[in-house]
Amino acid sequence: MEHDQPTHGKPLLRSMLMIVLWPAFLMACAATGLFFSLVDPMELIVLDRRLQMHVTGVYTVGFFAFWLLGILSSGLTALLVQKAH
């Protein structure tokens, strides 16, 4: 028996989600650490206004923004690899 091809869609969906979400999560961790080690969250200016959030809130929003970018990148890569096969 081959274990490369699942017989139904649910295990394939789960594995595809992990293939996309896990590298995106790791990249978001690294990007958040690097970005906020160089940029003070209280000095960020968005649309000509200084952010009026708590530091932890800025870190959280930044992490999820980096994670979303990673998901888009990993998802596009997974889609292109799947189309190539």
N, C-alpha and C positions, 0 to 999 in steps of 0.2 A: 504494500500500500504506500502510496505517495502522500506525504504530509504537506506538500507545497501548495496544493489547491484544496481549500476547504469546500465541503459539499454544500453548505448554505452560506448566505450572505452575512449573518451576524458575526461570526469569528473574523471574517475578512474586514468588516467594518471596524471592529475593535482593534485589530492589529494595525489597520491603516491609521486610525486615530492616534495610536501610540507612536507610530512611525512619524507622524506629523507633530504631535504635541510635545513629546519628550525632548527632541532636539531644540524645539522652539523655547521650551522652558529653560533648558540649560543655557541657551544663548541669551535669553532675557536676564538670567541671573548675572552672567558675565557683563552684558551691556549695561545693566543697572549699576553694578559695582564700578565699572570703568567710568560711566558718565557722571555719576554723583561723587566720584572721587576727584573729578576735575571741575565740577560745577556745583556751586552752593545753591541748594533749592530755594533759599529765601531771596536770591538774586535773580531768579528767572523772571523774565518779562514776556508775557504772551499778549499779543494784540495791543501793544503800547500800555499795558497795565501790569503792575507787579502782582504776582500770585498772592491771593489772600487765603492760603490754606496752611494747615499745620504741616510741619516738616514730614511727619509720617504719612500724611495724605499725599504729599508730593511724591514721596518715594513709591507709594502704592500705585498711583496713577502712572508714574514713569515705568514701573515694572510691567504693568498690564499693557501699556503702549508698546514697550519693547517685545512683550510676549505676542501681541497681535501681529507685529511686523514679522516675527519669527514664524508664526503660524502661516501667514501669507506666503512667506518664502519657502518653507518646508512643504506646504500644500501644493504650491506650484511645481516644485521639484518632483513630488510624488506623482502628480498628475502627468507631468512630462515623461517620467520613467514608465508609468503605466501605459501611456499611449505608444511608447516606443516598442513595447512587447507585443 
